[in-house]
Amino acid sequence: MKILVCISKTPDTTAKIAFTDNNTKFDAAGVQWIINPNDEYYGLVRAIELKEANPAAVIHLINVGGADADAIIRKALALGGDEAIRVNAENLDSFGIASQIAQVAKENNYDLILLGKETIDYNGSAVGGMVAELLDLPFISLATKLELNGTTATVTREIEGGEEVCEVALPVVISCNKGMAEQRIPNMRGIMAARTKPLKVVEPVAADALTQVSTFSLPPAKAGVKLVDADNVQELVRLLHEEAKVI
């Protein structure tokens, strides 16, 4: 079995967010970069678990980005990836990224393509479905559980108000959600082995961007807290009705 895990480089969740060029570009100065947690904790770790159950399985990692992504790719290799591919392209929209992933997937005939439900910076949740469409493969989103039986995958996914269990024949593209697996920390053996694991850099295929960023904006600053005396119920009701507008 060949598994492809898509990993993105995202700012650490504690990073201070700012923008440049009239709020059209993210300011990367001083930002600590990490593997997108949804890709790492759920997609990659579940792939590693599947490989542990079937040692003949092979895990390839793919990232679309510049050389500054190599550090997070090496961390993913330390966790348990066998080899990695970096498509040397930056500043692509979701369709551009999906196009690069799909091209690599076409050339390597993967049985299973996993990625996180979304990145924590853009929260677009678009790449997985686009990859599946470009490859003409079934796509299951928001998966919380994945089991394999031969060439059939049984997938539990979140839906409005509950869960849905799907069965699908491989190959398939799956976006992974919380519950799929648990975070792991690379051990020293994995870190040392990652230094010599293959990291292949390939040039991108032509793919036109379908979207562009007009502007970024930060959420409004939080307003101060108003304290209401416990005995003053009328004032509390007034504030909820007139200011908070929740009743």
C-alpha positions in Angstrom: 0.0 0.0 0.0 1.2 3.5 -0.9 0.0 6.4 1.2 0.4 10.1 0.4 0.1 12.5 3.2 -0.2 16.2 2.4 1.5 18.6 4.9 1.4 22.4 5.0 3.6 24.9 6.7 1.6 27.2 9.0 2.4 29.8 11.7 2.6 28.6 15.2 -0.7 29.1 17.0 1.0 31.6 19.4 2.4 33.7 16.5 1.6 37.4 16.4 -0.4 38.1 13.2 0.4 41.2 11.1 0.1 42.2 7.4 2.2 44.3 5.0 1.8 45.9 1.6 -1.4 47.6 2.4 -2.8 44.5 4.2 -2.4 42.3 1.1 0.4 40.1 2.4 1.0 38.1 5.6 4.0 39.5 7.5 6.3 36.5 8.1 8.9 38.4 10.1 9.7 36.6 13.3 7.1 33.9 12.8 7.7 30.4 14.1 6.5 27.8 11.5 5.1 24.4 12.3 3.4 21.5 10.5 -0.3 22.3 10.1 -1.7 20.5 13.2 -4.6 18.9 11.3 -2.2 17.4 8.8 0.2 16.2 11.5 -2.0 15.0 14.3 -4.7 13.4 12.2 -3.5 12.6 8.7 0.1 11.8 9.2 -0.3 10.0 12.5 -3.1 7.8 11.2 -0.9 6.9 8.2 1.8 5.9 10.6 -0.6 3.7 12.6 -1.7 2.0 9.3 1.9 1.4 8.5 2.5 -0.1 12.0 -0.3 -2.5 11.3 1.0 -3.2 7.8 4.8 -2.8 7.7 4.8 -3.2 3.9 3.0 0.1 3.5 5.0 3.1 2.3 4.3 6.7 3.5 5.2 9.6 1.2 4.9 13.2 2.3 4.2 16.1 0.0 4.5 19.8 0.6 4.0 22.6 -1.9 6.3 25.5 -0.9 9.8 26.9 -0.9 13.0 25.7 0.7 12.0 27.2 4.0 9.5 24.4 4.4 12.3 21.8 4.6 12.5 22.0 8.4 8.9 21.0 8.9 9.2 18.3 6.3 12.1 16.8 8.1 10.0 16.8 11.3 7.3 14.9 9.5 9.9 12.4 8.3 11.1 12.1 11.9 7.6 11.2 13.0 7.4 8.3 10.5 7.3 9.3 6.9 9.5 7.2 4.6 10.3 9.9 2.0 9.1 13.3 1.0 8.5 15.4 -2.1 8.5 19.2 -2.1 7.0 20.9 -5.1 9.1 24.1 -5.4 6.3 26.6 -5.7 5.1 29.4 -3.4 2.2 31.8 -3.1 -0.3 29.5 -4.9 -4.0 29.5 -4.2 -5.9 26.4 -3.2 -6.4 25.3 -6.8 -2.7 25.8 -7.6 -1.7 23.7 -4.6 -4.2 21.0 -5.4 -2.9 20.9 -9.0 0.6 20.3 -7.8 -0.4 17.5 -5.4 -2.6 15.9 -8.0 0.2 15.8 -10.6 2.5 14.0 -8.2 -0.2 11.6 -7.2 -0.9 10.8 -10.9 2.8 9.9 -11.3 2.9 7.6 -8.3 -0.4 5.7 -8.1 -1.2 6.1 -4.4 -3.9 3.9 -2.8 -4.7 6.5 -0.1 -4.3 10.3 0.1 -4.7 11.9 3.5 -4.6 15.5 4.6 -6.0 17.6 7.4 -9.5 19.0 7.2 -8.1 22.5 6.8 -5.0 24.6 7.5 -5.1 26.7 10.7 -4.1 29.9 8.9 -6.6 30.1 6.0 -9.2 27.5 7.2 -10.3 27.1 3.6 -10.9 23.3 3.6 -10.8 23.3 -0.2 -7.6 21.5 -1.2 -8.8 17.9 -0.5 -11.9 18.1 -2.6 -10.0 19.7 -5.4 -7.3 17.0 -5.4 -10.0 14.3 -5.5 -11.7 16.1 -8.4 -8.5 16.5 -10.4 -7.7 12.8 -9.9 -11.3 11.7 -10.5 -11.3 9.9 -7.1 -13.9 9.7 -4.3 -13.5 12.2 -1.5 -14.6 11.9 2.1 -14.3 15.0 4.4 -14.2 15.5 8.1 -13.2 11.9 8.8 -12.8 11.0 12.5 -12.1 7.3 12.0 -10.5 5.2 9.2 -10.2 1.4 9.0 -8.9 -0.6 6.1 -9.9 -4.1 5.1 -8.0 -5.0 1.9 -8.9 -2.5 -0.7 -12.0 -1.2 1.2 -11.9 1.7 3.6 -14.6 2.2 6.3 -14.7 5.9 7.2 -16.6 7.6 10.0 -17.2 11.3 9.3 -18.9 14.2 11.1 -22.2 15.5 9.7 -24.6 18.0 11.0 -26.0 16.6 14.2 -24.2 13.3 14.2 -21.9 10.9 12.3 -22.0 9.0 9.0 -20.2 5.8 8.2 -19.1 5.3 4.6 -17.5 2.4 2.8 -15.4 3.2 -0.2 -13.0 1.3 -2.5 -9.4 2.5 -2.7 -8.0 4.7 -4.0 -9.6 7.6 -2.1 -8.8 11.1 -0.8 -9.7 11.7 2.8 -9.5 14.9 4.9 -8.9 14.1 8.5 -10.6 15.6 11.6 -10.1 15.5 15.3 -10.5 11.9 16.6 -8.7 10.3 13.7 -5.5 9.9 15.7 -3.5 11.5 18.6 -0.5 13.8 18.5 2.9 12.1 18.6 6.4 13.5 19.4 9.4 12.4 17.3 11.9 10.3 19.2 15.7 10.6 18.9 15.9 7.6 16.6 13.3 9.1 14.3 15.1 12.5 14.3 18.4 11.0 13.4 16.9 8.8 10.7 15.1 11.8 9.1 18.4 13.4 8.2 19.1 10.8 5.6 15.5 10.1 4.3 14.9 11.2 0.7 13.5 14.7 0.2 13.0 15.2 -3.5 12.4 18.6 -4.9 10.4 18.9 -8.1 9.4 21.8 -10.2 5.7 22.8 -10.4 3.4 22.1 -13.3 1.6 25.1 -14.9 -1.6 25.9 -13.0 -3.4 29.2 -13.2 -4.6 30.7 -9.9 -8.4 31.0 -9.7 -8.4 33.3 -6.7 -6.3 36.2 -5.3 -6.2 38.0 -2.0 -7.7 41.4 -2.0 -7.0 42.3 1.6 -6.5 40.8 5.0 -8.0 42.2 8.2 -7.6 41.4 11.9 -10.8 40.7 14.0 -12.0 43.6 16.1 -10.5 44.0 19.4 -12.4 42.5 22.3 -14.5 45.0 24.2 -14.2 45.4 28.0 -16.2 43.4 30.4 -19.2 44.9 32.1 -20.0 43.7 35.6 -23.6 43.7 36.8 -24.6 43.4 40.4 -26.3 40.0 41.0 -29.4 41.7 42.4 -29.8 44.0 39.4 -31.6 41.6 37.0 -33.3 44.4 35.1 -30.0 46.0 34.1 -28.6 42.6 33.0 -31.6 42.0 30.8 -31.3 45.5 29.3 -27.6 44.9 28.5 -28.3 41.6 26.9 -31.1 43.0 24.9 -29.7 46.4 23.8 -26.0 45.9 23.7 -25.2 42.1 23.4 -28.4 41.7 21.3 -28.8 38.1 22.3 -32.4 38.3 23.5 
